[in-house]
């Protein structure tokens, strides 16, 4: 792992297939709400398969607004998927990659998110909040950890 990568993992008490399904099909139920996690009060969704979108949609002034968050580049259920992610303030040539892996672990599944590619985003970019790679990616790892805790809670409620 490079210093410009963030990683977080959580163990959940279901099979990789079930964990994959909850992550991708129920993302709006477990992904935390609020401005730290979403653009609006919208619905998060993942379209299955390579080329599918990761997006948020919400209503504003009577219109449906769709905010693209990324597009799927690898779709290998129930083992993993990868999507390219772009901050709304990125230039056209800027993007990062999010890989989500679902690995059997004892009687459950270890879900690991690796968010990489921040070394290609300038240190002074607003998305980095003025932080160096190590500091920024440590905080990003905590962000993903909070989300994976919410995934674990969603699975436990099922």
N, C-alpha and C positions, 0 to 999 in steps of 0.2 A: 504494500500500500504506500502511495506517495504522500508527502506532507500536505498536498492539496486535495486529498481524498477524505471523505467523512464516512464512517461506518458505525452501524448500530445493529444489534441483534436482540432477539427475544425468543424464548422457547414457549411454544403453545402446545396444549394437550389434545391435538388432533393430528390427523394424517397430513402429509404434504398436499394431497389433493384438496382436502377440506380447507387447509390454511390458504392455499392458492385461491380457492373459490371465494372465501370470505374477503381476502385482500382485494381481489379484482372486482367481484360482483357486488360486494356490500361496502365499498369504500366510503360512500356517503354516510353510512351509519356509524362508522368508527373513526373516521378522520375528524380530528377536533375542529371546533368552530371558533370563530372570532378572527380579528384582523391579523393575528400572528400566523394563522393557518390557511385563510381563504381570502380571496379578493372581495367577496361580498357575502351575502347570506344565501348563497346558491347551493346547487347540487353538484357534487363531484361525481365523475363517471370515467370509466375506462372502457374503450371499445376493444373487443377481443381481436387478436391477430396482428401480424406485422402490418404496419401502416395505420393501425387504429390510433385514435386520439386519447390522450389523457386531458380532461378539460373540466372546467367549472361553468355552469350556466346559472343565470339568475335574471330576475325581472328588474328593469329600471325604466321608469317612465312609460310603463305599458309595453315595453319591448323586451324580448328575450336577448340577453347579452351572453355570448359564449366567449370565455377566456381560455384559449388553448394553453395548456401547461406543458405539453410534449406530445411526441408520437412514438409508437412502439417500433422498435427495430429488431427485437428478438422475442419470440413467443413460444415457449417450450413448457406448457403445462404438464405435470404439476411441479416441475423442477425450478423454473425461473422465467423471468421476463425482464427486458431492458427497454428503457425509453430515453429519448433525448429530451432534455428539459431546457427551457429558455425562460429566463426572467423577462418580464414585460419591458425592462429597460435595456436588454441586450441588443447589440447591433445584429444585423442579419447573419454575420459570420461567427457569432458567439453562441455557444450552447454547452451544456454539461450533460453527463450521462448518469442515469440512475439504474442500478441493477438490483433486482430483488430475487434472492435465492431461497428456496424452500427445501431444506435438507432433513432427511429422517434423523431423529435423535432420540434414542431410547423409545419410549412409548409416545412420543410426540414429534414435533417438527421445530427445527431451528430456522427462524426467518431472519435473514440478514439483508440489510439495505446498504449498498455502497454507492455514494454519490461522488462521482469523480469528474475531473476536468477543470477544477477551479484554478489550476495553474495557468490556464489560457485566458482567464478573466483578469484584466488589470487590477492591481492592488487598490487603485483609486476609484474603481467602479462603485457606484452607490449600493449595489447588491452585496458588496463585501463589507460595508459599514466601516471602511478605513482600517480593517484588520489585516494582519499578515496571514499567510496560509495556515500556519499552525493554530493560531488563535481562532480564526474564522472557522476552520474545519472542526475544531473541538466543539465550538458552539453549534455548528450544523449537525454534528453527531448527537449532541444532546437534544436538538430539535427532533431528529429522526427517532431517537430513543423515546421521547414523549409520545410520538405517533405510534410506535410499535407497542408501547404500553397500552394505548387505547385499542389497538388491534387485539391484544391479548384479552382485554376486558370484554370486548365484543364477542370473542370466541367463547369465553367463560359464561356469558349470558345465554348462549344458544342452547 
